[in-house]
Amino acid sequence: MPASNPLRVAILGVGRIGSAFAFQLARTGNHDVTVVARPGSPRLQQLQRDNGIVNIKGERASVTVTDTLDEQTPYDLVIVTLLAFQVDAVLPALQRSAATCIQFMFVTFDPERLRDAVGIERCSFGMPFVQANFDSDGRLKATIGAGGQKTIMSQQRWVDVFNAAGLPTALEPDMPLWLRCHVPLCVAFESVSVAGERRGGGASWGEAIILARGVRESFTLIKGLGYRIYPRAKARINGSPTLVVAAMLWMMSRIKPFRELLATGKNECRALVDVMVTAAPQAKPPVRVAKIQAMKPG
C-alpha cells in the first residue's frame, strides 16, 4: 500500500497523542481522518466547535468528529490511542468493525488478548513517541521528532504512511514483546513522577529504591512467564544493580517537564500493576508479588 494513497483512517482517543496523529495524517498526509472522542466530553465539544483540530499556530486540520466508531465503514486503519485499561469499553465495537487493520498504540502487558479479540490478520501494534500537549484554549502543541525520537510500529506499511505524514516512525519487529517489557519501566516512570509531584520537586531516595526493586521483580515475572527481556536496552537495565536503576529514577523525577507529563499517568500505572499482579501466579519460579504491588503510586 503506497504511503501516498489517501486512506480512510479512524482514531479512537483524541487526547494529546491521538490529536497529534490526526493533525499530521489529515493535514500533511492528506488522509480522510475521523476522530472518535468520548461522548459528552469537553474534548468532543471543542472539536465540534473548531470543526477539526487546531494547533497553537492557528492551523486547522479538517477531520470528521464523532463520538462513536462507525462499525460499517471499511476504514483502512483504525488507530486506538486509549490506555490499556480503557480499551475494553471499545473492544466489542472494534471486533465488529469492518476496518481492514486495527492498530493498538499503547503500553500493554497482554497484547495477545487484543490480537485474539480482533484477529491476528488485522491486528497491529505500536508505541507513540510524540511530545504533545494542549494550551489553555485547547489548541494542540506538538513537538515531533525531538532528539531523534521515532514512533515504532509492527508493520512496514504503516511506518511508510506515518513517515509520509511527517511523523518519524521506525519498524519494530517484535512489537508485542517490546510493549510487554516496557510495562515495568512505564510503571516506574509514572510512579516516580507522581511521587515527585507530590513532594513538589522529586521523589525521595527511598521511593526510588522501592520502584527499582519493583522493576527488577517485574522483569523476573516476564521471564517467569516464558519471555525474554527485550530489547537489549531493557535487558541492560534488568542486569544493572538496583542502586543504579534507583539513581536513574531519582534523577528523572527531578526533571520537571518529564515529571509533570508522566504524573498524569497515575491511573494507567495502577492498572498496569494490577495486570502484572494478576499474571504473577502463572510465573515459574514464583515472584515476590509484594515488590510489584509496592510500585503503585501512594
C-alpha angles and dihedrals in degrees: 000000000000114000090227094064113100110246136198105241130179122194120201109203119034100201123120098303097038091048093050091050093046093048094052097041092050102038104032100021094042092221126151100252128190119188122203115205129183112279112261094005123142088238091057091049092050093049089051092049092048093042088223140359118313124196129208090267090060092250114146130211111202111225135159109254122209141149097222134052110242100231093194097057111097096224114188088220136011113194116200111202096169120114122266094254091052099049098081089072091063100030095095091053090048090051091053094041120116089219117136094217133017117198121197110207106186142079114279135170093204109042092156090068091058093043091052092047096058100025130265092250094065103028123108133171135208145162120223120225102185127124108222139157142157127247123225090277093053094252118147121254110186131175109196125192095004111171091002093296116165132191110237128220139179099230127059095214091063092043087059093048093051095046090051089053093055095260108125106227137169135196118255110194096203104035097158092055091043090055094046092050091047093060096082092052094043090054092046094048093048095043094048089048091052089050091048093051091048090054092042100236114029144332122281121254090247091055091049091051092051091051093046090054089049092052091053092048091047090054088049087054092052091051090045089057090057102263131120122232108259143227111021093250090062091043088056091052089049089053095047122101115265091244091057093052090045091052091051091052093044091053094044091053088062094059101095101206091047092047096047093047098047096040086073087069096072094120093045089050093053093046093050091051090052091052092051092048090051090052094046098089089063093059122105118232097029119257129221099255094187091067090055093045089051089066091073112109111260 
